[in-house]
Amino acid sequence: MRASAVLLGALFVALALASPAAAAPLQAGVARVDITPPTGYVLGGWTRADRTGQGVHTRLGATAMVLDRGGQKVALLSVDLFAMPAGLLAEAADRAGRGFSERNVLASASHTHAGPGGFANFETYNTTAPSTETIDDPSTFAELLDPAPADPKLYTFLVKRIAKAIRLADRDRDPAAAAWGSARLLGLTENRSLEAHLANHGIVRPFGRGEVEEDPGGYEHTIAPEVNVLRVDKLLPRAGGGARTRRVPIGAWSTFANHGTVNPSEFEYYNQDHHGAATRVFEQRVRRAGRVPRGQLVVNVYGNSNEGDQSAGLGVRGPARAERVGRLEARSMFGAWRRAGSHLSRR
């Protein structure tokens, strides 16, 4: 639980970038593209035929950060979707062109359950189960037994929009510096499979009967509290010319383990869940702290982490709770971002 697979993947990419072009300075650029689809699609993640997007609470986006060292590029990408299914990333990266493929795009879905479903190439992921509201409709059983292929309009729309985000971030590149920062966020998430977790320690309890205090390591051992941030600042010429540069923050790539289900399935509006507030508030604070010019976009590329059984939505749920959760995440991310400021490097 402690090791984020996404973070390890990013470190692998960073090492790959550092090898043959280690002497070259870093360049970076960012972009965000709206991927909110028309209303009416089944909400991805809930697997229920009666849960559809009836409206829009917050826009959904594809957010990209491109790092380039000596011509070796990597795109860090987050999308406000329940998943990034096989094939979609490859097509989006190929469509982006400019030297990108699925081999140098690290993509992460936020896993919000309030984006569209029905775009997976593996048809089982497009399954929707009947509910009490739809059980009298025979077609819902047919869809359960014979899942539909990816909706071609939605699939093509997502491919094009994600490709555009990567392409625009690549065009935005300027000389840059980067550094890692970290923090710990406690008291926000819980382990929703506590009994299974306790069983790893030989403590067997019926479902719903496990206690956090029974874990030998206590509460902290039942969650993944790590917040990791890759801060990136552009290095732009100072007014008046000369060789001196000024740092202009453009945001970060962030990870924290928290399931995208703070908003319940009954809230049938497309939304980013807690990621929305975490992204918006973090970007606002970075812009103010860094005195970033209006013409420069600031992003929080906040996707997925080792969030499988980690959730802030087991107790109080709904949009107000999602906003509060996101703000607390943003506070920790901003603290990690500030700590990274003293370690920025062009190499």
N, C-alpha and C positions, 0 to 999 in steps of 0.2 A: 504493500500500500504506500510505503514511503517514497518509492521511486516513481516519478512520472515518466511514462513511456514517451510522452510527447517531448518532455524536456531532454531526455536522453537522445531522442532523434535529432533535436536541434543541435545538441553538442556534437553529435556525429557529423552533421552537416558543417558545423563551424570548423571542425578539424579538417574536413575535406577541403574546405575553402582555404585553409591556412597553409596547405602543403606546397604546391608548386608556385603559388603567387604570393608567398608570405611577405615579400618586399613591397608589394603594391599597396597603395593606400585604399582605404575603404570608401565606397560610395553607397548611398542609400536613398530610397524614395518611397513614398507612401501614396495610397489611394483608397477610396471607398466608393462602391457602386451599389445602388439600390437593387435588391433582388425580391422585393415584395411582389407576389403574384396576384392575379385577380382573386377575388373572394370566391368561396365555394369549395375549395379543395379540402379533403380530409386532413385534419391536423396530424402531422407526422409524429409518431412516438406513442400516441395513445392507442392505436390499433382499434379504433371504434368507428363504426360507420356513421354514428350519430354525432360525431364531434368534427364539425367543419368550420372553416374560417368564415364567420359571418360579417366581419369588419376588420379594421386595422387599429390596434392600440398603439403600437410602435412599429415603425418601418423596419424591415429586415434588410441586412446588408452583407456584402462581401468586402472584407477589409484586407488589404495587402500591404506588406512591407518587403521591398526588394533590397537585398544586400549584394554588392558586387565588389569583388577584389580581383583586380587584374584580369577581368573578363570572365571570371568564374562567378556565376550568379546563383542565388537561392532566393526563392519567394516564400515568405511566411504568410500564410493565409488563414483567416477565420471566416466562417460563414454562419449566418443565423439560420441553421437547419438542424434537423434531428440527427442527420448523418451525412457523410460524404461517400456515397456508394461507389463500388468498383466501376471503373470505366468513365464516370463523369469527370473526375479529376484529370485523367489522361486526355480526354477530349478538350477540356477547357485549357489545359496547359499547351497542347498542340495548337489550338486556335489562337492563343495569345502570341505565339511565335517568339521572335526576339531571343532565341536561344533557350526557351523553356520547354520542359517536358515533365512527365510525372516523376522523373528522377531528381529534379531539383526544385520541386514545389512541395513544401511541407504544409499540408492542408489539415485544418481542424474544424469540425463542426461544433458549434456551441452546445448542441444537443437540446436546444429549446424544443419543447413538445408543442409549441404554438406556431410552428411554421408549416408549410405544406408537406403532404406526403404524396406518394404515388409516382416518384421519379426514379426509383431504383431499378437497375438492370437485373438484379436478382429478384424475381417476381414475388418471392415469399415476403420480402420487406414491404410490399405494397398491399399486404393482407389487411382487411378490415373485418372485425368480428361483429356479429349482430349484437344488439343490446335490447333492453326492454322496450325502447322506443321504436326499434326497427325490426323486431322479431317477426312481425306480421308481414314483412316484405320478403318474399321468397328469393329475390335477387341478392339479398345480403348473405344468404347461405351459399349461393353460387360463387360469390366473390371470395368467400372464406375457403371453399374447396378448390377453386380455380382462380388464383390471384391474377389480377390484370397486369399486363406489361407496363413499363414506364409510360406515363402520359407524354406523347411526343412533343406537344406544345410546351409543357412545363419543363421537360428535360432540355429542350433546345434553348429555351429562355434562360435557364440557369447556366448552361454551358457558355452562352454568349456573354452573360453579365459577369460571371466569374472571370472569364478570359479578359474582359475589359478591365477589371480591377487590377489584374496582374500587369497588363500592358501599360496602364496609366501609371502605376507605381514605378515601373521601369523607366518611363519617360521622365519621372519626377526626380531622378537620381542627381545628387550633388555629393561632393566630398563630405565625409561624415566620420563620426567617432561613436564607439559603442562600449557598453559595459554591463555586467550583470549586477543585479541587486536582489535582495531577498528579505522576506519578513515571515512572521507566523501569525495566523489568524485563528484564534481560539474562541469557543463559545458560540459560534455561528452555525456550524454544521453538526449533524449527528449521523451515526451509522444506522442505515435503515435495515440492515441484515445483521443485527447484533448477535442473534443466536448462532448464526453460521460463523461469525467471527469468533465468538467464544469457543465454538467447537474446535477451532484450530489450536486451542490451548487445552483441549480435553475437557472442557466445561460444557456439558450437554444440558440444554434447557429447551422446553417446549416453546413454540413460536409465541412471542409476546411476553415471555416470562423472564427473559434475560435482563440483567442489570449491568449498567456501565461499570459500576464499582467492582464487578467480578473479574474484569480484565486485569491481569497481573500488572499491566502498565498504566492502568487507569484510563480516564477519558481520552487523554491525548493519544493513546495507542489505538483507539477505536476510529480515529479520523486521520485525515491527511491535511495538517494545518499549514503546509508550506505554500508561500506565495513567491513565485519567481518571476522576475521582470528583466527583460533585455532592453535596456534603454538605448535609444539612438538619437543623436543630435547631428544636425547638419553643421558643417564648418563653412560659413559664407564670408566673402570679402567684407572688410569693414568699409564704411563710408570714407571716401577720400583716397581709396586705392591702397597700394602697398601690399606687403606680404602677410600682414597680420589678418587673422580671421576672427569671427565672432560665432559663438555657439547658438544655434537655433534648434531647440528641441522639436522633434517631429513625432514623439510618442514612444511606444514600447510594444513588445510582444510579451504577453502576460499569461501565466497559468495559475489556476487554483482549482481544487477539486470540490465541485458543488453541482449537483444534478440540476438540469434545467426544468424543474417541475415545481417551482414555488407558486406559480400560477396554476390553479387546478384545471382539469379538463372541461369543467363547466364554463370557464371563461373563454368563450368561443370567438376570440379575436386574435389575429396574427400579432405576435409580440415576441420580443427578445428575452422575455423573462428577466431574471436578475442581471443578466449580462447587459441589458440596456442601460440601467442606471450605472453599473460599474464602468461601462464604456464612456457614457456621457460625462459623468462627474470627474473621472480621471482625466479625460481630455481637457475639460474646463480648467482644472487645477494646474495641469502642466502648461497650458496656454498662458495662464496668469503668471505662474512662477517664472516661466521662461521668457515672458514678454514677447511671445511669438507674433510676428506680423500677421495681419488678417489674410494675406494671400497664401500663407503656408498652412496646409492641412496638418492637424495633429490627430493621431489615431491611437487607439488601444486595441491591438490585435489579440483579443481575448477569446480563445476558442475552448477546447476541451482539455481535460487533464485526467488524472486517475479518479474520476468522479463516480465510478460504478455504484457504490453503496453510500456515497456521501451526499447529504441533502440538508438544505436549510428549510425545506418545506414539509416537515413531518408534523409540525404543530400548527401555528398560524400560517394561513395561505392567502393568496390573492394579490392584486396589483400593488396595494400599499405595502404589503410585506416584501414583495419583490423589489420595490423601490428601496426600502430600508436595507435589505440584504445587499443590493448592489452598491449602495453608498458605503457600507462598511467594507466591502471588497475594494472599492476605489480608494478608500483611506489607506488600507494596507499596501495596495499597489503603489500609491503615490509615495508612501514612506520608503518602499524599496527603490523606487525610481530616484528619489533624492539621494539615498545612500550610494547609488551607482554613479552619481555625478562626480565623485572624487576619483573614479577609476577609469574614466573614459579614455579610450585608445583608438587611434586610427589604424592600428594593426590587428 
